[in-house]
Amino acid sequence: MATTEAVPVARRRSLLRPLIFALTLVSVLTLLFGVPWWSLVQSGNAWPLGVRVTGTVVFAVGLVGFPVLMMLGHGRRHLDWASRIADTTLGVVWQLFVWAVVGDLLRLALLAGGVGDPLRSRVVAGFTGVVAVGLLLWGYVEAMRVPRVRRVEVAIPRLGAGLDGLKVVLLTDTHYGPIDRVRWSKGVTEVVNGLDADIVAHTGDIADGTVEQRTAQAAPLGDVKARHARVYVTGNHEYYGEAEGWLQRMGELGWEALHNRHLVVERGGDRLVVAGVDDRTAAGTGLQGHRADHATALAGADPDLPVLLLAHQPKQIVDAVEHGIDLQLSGHTHGGQMWPFHYLVRLDQPVVQGLTRHGARTQLYTSRGTGFWGPPFRIFAPSEITELTLRRA
């Protein structure tokens, strides 16, 4: 009898989940589009009827079309034209939403100062529109430019004297995607080669899409030069597409895929273990042999040697500490990419960007990312190519 009763309960739960998801999605989208619509078009602006009708139609089309375009662009079809429109729409409406909320604080200040409508609401609308558009234009330029080099020195007590000054260049989150960035990719390679690196590392999220779709954009990675090693690990986005395909492609481009394994770099008579683990989401994909496995990655390594670990997400630092890693290199966060999104990133990750210490031995460097995901904007979160110089403490 208990088994019979459990069946309809399970069915009700299975029907309830998509319903809750749909309601949540509708609520979020309504807020995201509705708040700036109210601030810019409605409120107490007293705009002419034509302006209000046109503005309402624009926001309504965006509200209805956005989820459809997202599914077409980022679903199984990977329609790049749909992705470009949807991603840009997301960036634009996010900034309008943020500054409409900030504008409401200005509205309260004007109200306290005795400024009435429609002037008060028009001032707020102007503030919201000007600030959002200005930041979006600046953010687009920041996203599309070749990243600046961020130089960081990291003191590692166990580093041998022969390895003092070893230069590691970090790329991550290149996210080759629906916007053709072949020239950008070539520019990144030129900058990296100008740094004369001992090791060049890529900590995942190479692309959004299949190897076939992004072959041209990824091709300049084959021209990257490093004195001792070019190493790569998977990010979560590889597992949205074809992780095995990207592992194979990076091998064809001459990179060592550290798929839960390590290699040893020697300089001046001293050695450094360079290890890598899969992204933490790999285990849930069903791909055989894919999971973050620190024990396997370090198997056979001399425990007295310092270890440099590549792991896509900062939250993988917990396992790094347990395994006595000296320095973990990560990406994933994009530094928040578009202010103030970094506050939400911080709810999921222990670090948003920069060099941090965890436990007695382990340090973590989190890059803001070399490229961008989705919206082609970077606002108060500039991209970077990171030059890390390892120093013997």
N, C-alpha and C positions, 0 to 999 in steps of 0.2 A: 504493500500500500504506500509506503514512504517513497519507494522508487517511482511509482505512478504519479504521485503528487509533485515530485521533483521535476518532472518533464515540463509541465506548463510553466513552472517557476523559472526554469532555465530559458524557456522560450520568451517569457515576458522580459527577462533581463536582456536577452539578445536583441529584442525589439526596442528596449528602453535606451540602450547605449547610443544607437544612431540618432534617436529622437533628441536625446540630451545634447549630442554633438551638434545637430542641426540648429537647435535653439540657441546654443552658445554661439555658434558661428553667426547666426542672424543678429543676435544681440550685439556682438563685437562690431560687425560691419555697420549696423545701424548707428552705433555710437561714433565709429570712425568717420563715417560720412555725414552723419546727422549733426554733430557738434559744429564743424566748420560751416555747414550749410546754414544753420541757424544764425551763427555769428556774422557770416558774410552776406547772406541773402535776406534773412527774415528779421529776427529780433525787433529792434525799434528803428531800423534804418530809414523806413519810409521811402524806399527806392521806387522809381516808376514801375508800373505793372509789368512792362516788357522786361525790365532788368530782373525782377523777381521770378517771372516765368522762365526766362532763359537760364538763370542760375539754378532754379529747381530742377529743370530738365537735365542740365549737365550733371548735377549730383545724383539724380535718379538713375541716369544711364550708367554712371560710374558704379553705383551701388549694385545694380543688377548685372552689369557686364563684367565687373572685376572677378568674381569667383569663377565665372565661365571661362574667362581668358586664362586664369591661373590653372584650371584643370587642363585646358588645351595645351598650355605652354609647359607645365611642369608634370603633367601626367604621362601616360604611356606614349602619347604621340610626339611629345617634345617639339611642338611647333614653335620655332624661334620667333616668328613675328608676334605670336600671341604672348610669349614670355616677355618680349620687349615692352609691349603695351601694358601688360599686367604689372610687371616689376616697376615700371616708371610710375604707374598709377599709385601703387602702394607707397612709394617714396613720397610722392606729392601729397597724398591724402594724410599720411602720417605727420608730415611737417605742418600741414594746415590744421590738423587736429591739435597738435602740441601747442602751436602758437595761438589757436583759438582759446584753448584753456588758459594760457598765460594772459591772453587778452581780456579774459573775464576778470582777472585781478585788476587790470587797468580800468575795466568798467566800474568796479567797486570804488576805486580811487576817484574816478571822475564823478561818480554818484555822490561820494562824500564831499567832493569839492563843489557840488551844486550844479554840475553840468547836466543839462537835460537832453532828452531825445528830440529830434533824431541825431543831433550833433554828437552826443555821447556814443551812440552805436556806430555811427559812421567813422568816428575816430578809431574805435576798436577794430572795425572791419579793415580800415586802412592799415593800422598797425599789423594786424594778422597777415594780410596779403603781402605787404611790402617785406616784412621780415622773412616770411616763409619763402617767397619767390627769390629774395636775395640769397638766402642760405642754400636753396636748391641749385641756383646757378653756380655758386661757389663750390658746393658739394659735388656737382657734376665734374667740374674741372679737377678737383682733388681726386675723384675716383678714376678718372681717365688718364691722369698723368703717370709717368713712370715714377715709382716711389722713391722718396729720399732714403739715404742710407742712415740707419740709426746705429751708432757705435756704442758698444757696451763691453766693459771689462769684467770678467768673472774670476774671482779668486777661488781656487780649488786646492785645499790643503794636501791632498794625496797626489797631486800632479808632479811628475818627475821633472827635474831641471831641464832635460832635453826637450820637454814639451812646453816649456814656458814661452808664451807668446804665440802658441798655436792659434791660427785664425779659422774660425768656423763661420760661414755665411749661411744664414737661414732664410729660406723661402717657405711660404705656406699659404694656403687658401688662395691660390691663383684663380680658381673658379673660371677657367675658360668656359664661356657660355654663349648665349644667344647674340650678344654683341660681338662682332668680329674684332678681335684685338691682336691680330698677328703682329702689327707694328709695335704695339705695346709689349708683347712678349719678346720680340727681338731687342727692344730697348732694355728690358729687365736683364736679359742675358749679357748685353754689353756692359751694364753697370756691374754685374756680378764678376765678370771676367776682369774688370778693372781693379777689383779688390784683391786679386792674387791670393785666393783662399787655399788653405790646406785641405779643408773639408767643406763641401757644400751639401746642405741638408734641405730636404723638402718634407714637411710634416703633414702632407695630405690635403684633401679637397682640391685636387688638381683641376677638375672640370665638372661642369654640370652637363651631362649628356654622354653619349657613347664615344668610344675611341674614334670611330669613323667620322662622327660629327665634328670632333674637336682636334683632329689630326694636325691640321695646319697651324692652329694656335699653340699646340703643345710642341711642335717640331723644334723651335729654338732651344728647348731644354737640352737637346742633343748636342748643342754647341757650348754648353756651360763647361768651364774648365775648373779643375781642382787638382792640387798637387798630390793628394793621397786618396781621396774617396769622394764619390757623389752618392748620397744615400737617400732613401725615400721610404716613408710608411704611408699606409692608407688612412684617409679621413672618413668621416661618416658619409660624405657625399659620394664616395666611390661605391658605397653599398646601396645607394639609390639607383645605380645603373649597373655597371659591369666591373666589379672590383678586379676579377681575374684578368679582364682585358687590359685594365690600366697597369696592373703589375707586369704583364707581359710587354706592354708598350714601353714602359719605363726601362725595362731590361733592354729592349731594342735600341733605346736612345742612349744606352751606356750607363744607366744608373743601377746601383745595387739596391734591390728591394729588400728591406729588412723586415721580412714577414715572420715575426717572432724568431729572430736570429740575431747574431752579432758578427762583427769583424774586428780586427785589431789593427790599429794604426801605430806605426813606430816612427819616432824621430829622435835623433840625438841619443840613441841607446835606451830611450824610455818608451813605454807603450801605453796606449789608451784603448779601452774597450768602447766601441761604438755599437750600440744595440738599438733595436727597434721593435715595437709591438703594434699589433693591429689596433684600429680604433675600438673603443669600448662597446660600440653598437654592433660590431661584427658578429658576435655570438648569437644575436637574435635574428640574423639574416638567413640562417639555414645553410650557408655555404660551408662545406666540409673543410675542416682545418682552419677556419677563420674565427679567431677570438683573441683578445688581449691576453697573452701568456708570457708573463715576465720570467717564470722559471725556465721555460723552453728557450726564450731569447738569450738568457745568460748561461745556459748549460755549457759546461766546459770552460767557461771564462775563469781566469785567475782571480780569486776573490781579493787579492792584494792590489789589483790594478784599479785606477779610477775609471768610472763608467759614465759615458755620455749617452743618454737615452732619448730616442725620438718617440713621442707619443702625442697623438693629435690633440686630445682634449686636456686642459689643465687639471680636471678632476681625476685624471689618471695618476696624479701625484701621490695619492694614498698608497697605491701599490708600489710606486717608486721608492717611497720612504721605507716600506717594509722590506724591500730588496736591497737597501743600502746604496741606491743610485746617488752619484755625486751631482749631476746636473741633468735635468729633463728639459727638452725643448718642445714647445707646443704652440698651437695656433688656435683655431676654431672660433675664438670670441670676436674677431675683427675689431677689438677695442670698443665694441658697441656699434660701430659703423655710422649710425645716425643718432645724434643726441636727441633725447635722453635715454635711448634704448639700452645703454650700458647698465642702467639700474636693474633692468629685467635680466640681463646676462648674469649679473652678480648673484641673482637668486638661484641660478643653475650651476655656476662655476665658482671655484674658490678664488680665482684671480681673473681680472679683465685684461690686464696687460702689464708688462715690465718684469723685473727680476725680483723674486721673493724667496724667502727661506722657509723650509718645512722640515721640522725635526732637527736633529743634531748635525746631520751631514748633508742632507739633500737641498739643492737649490732648484728653482723652476724659472725658466724664462718663457714668458708668454708673448708672442708677437701679435701686433694688431692686424697682421695679414698683409700679403703682397697685393692681392686683388680685392674683389668685392663680390658679395653674393646678392642676387636679385636687384633691388633698386640701384641704379647707377649713380649713387651719391655717397659721399663720405663727409659727414658733418661733425666737426670737433673730434674726429677719430682718424687721423691720417694713416695711409698705408705705409708700409716700411719694407725695406730690405735690411736685414739685421746683420751687422758684422760683430761677432762675439770674439773677443780675444781672451784666451784662457791664460791665467796667471798662476804661478806657483805661490801659494800663500806663505 
